Amino acid sequence: MGKRTQTTVNNFINKYGKERFRWFLNAIATGVSGQVIADEFNVSRERVRQWKDTFGDTVTVYQLKPEVKEALGLQTSTRSTRSKKPSSQKKRGDGGFWSRLGL
């Protein structure tokens, strides 16, 4: 963990406590609005955004709907039947979006 992140975590826990820190992380993970979180801690939405960016990374996933997969003749299962390479063997750009869909 970086020094800035560790300092921010320590400051948050010292001011609000570990239970409130867990509440904050759970609220972020479950999509509670920044305004609701800000109100809970009596801070600005900007402060909530700063904490959110300091404590973790936002990951966006795009998944095809089952009807689209069906139209393309792809499996609609959420689990891949292909064997996965260990991450140490993966390369960036190793097939891209369409190859991961089986096209």
N, C-alpha and C positions, 0 to 999 in steps of 0.2 A: 504494500500500500504506500502511495506517495505521501510525502511529508504534509502537503497541503490537505489531502484527504484525511489523514490521521488526525491532524490538528482540528479540522472541522468536525469530525466524528467525536473527538474528545470534548470539544466545546459544546456540541449539541447535548451529549450525555450529561455533562456537568450541569448544564442549565435546565434540561427537561427530564433527564433520567432515562434509563435503558428501556423501561416499559413504553414511554412516550416515543422513543426512537423506533422501537418495534412497531408501534402504532403507525408512525409516519411511513415507514417502509411498506407496511401492509396496505396503507391507504394508497400509496403510489402504485403498488403492484395490482391493486384491484380497481384502479381507475377513478378514485375519488377526485373530484375537481380541485384544482389549485386554490380556488377561492374558499372552499370548505376547509381545506388543510390550513390555509392562511388564517382563517377565522379561529380555528382550533388552537393555533399557537400565537395568535395576536401579532402576526407579521404580515408583510405584503406578499402578493402572489409572486412578485419578482424574487423575494427571498426563498420561497418554496421552490421556484424553478432553479435557483442557484444550488440549493441543497440537493434537489433531484439530480442535477447534472454532476454534482460532486460525489454523491454516494453510489452512482451506478450509471449504466448506459442504457439508452432506449434502443430496443431492437424491433424492427418492423418486419413482419412476415407476410408474404403474399401467397395465398393458396387458391388454386383453381376450385371452382365449385364442382360438385360431383357431376352435374349435367354437362359441364364443359369437358370434363375428362371423358365422360361417356361419348360425347360427340366426336372426340378425337380417338376413341377406341383405347383409352388408357384405363388402367386399373383404378377403381375408386377407393381402394383401401388406403388408409392413412399411413400404413407401414410399408416401407420399401421392401421388395423381394430381392433386390440386388444386394450383393455383399458390399459393405462399405470398406474403403481403404482406411487404414489408420491415419490419423490426422497428419502424422509426420510425412506421409507419402502424398498427400494432397498438394496440388499446385493451384495457384490462382488462375482463373480462366480455363480450367480443365474441362471444358465442355459447355459451360454456361447454362443459362436458364432452360433452353429447349431440350438439351440432352438430359437434364435432370428430370424432365417430364417424360422421357422415353422417346423423344422425337429426333 
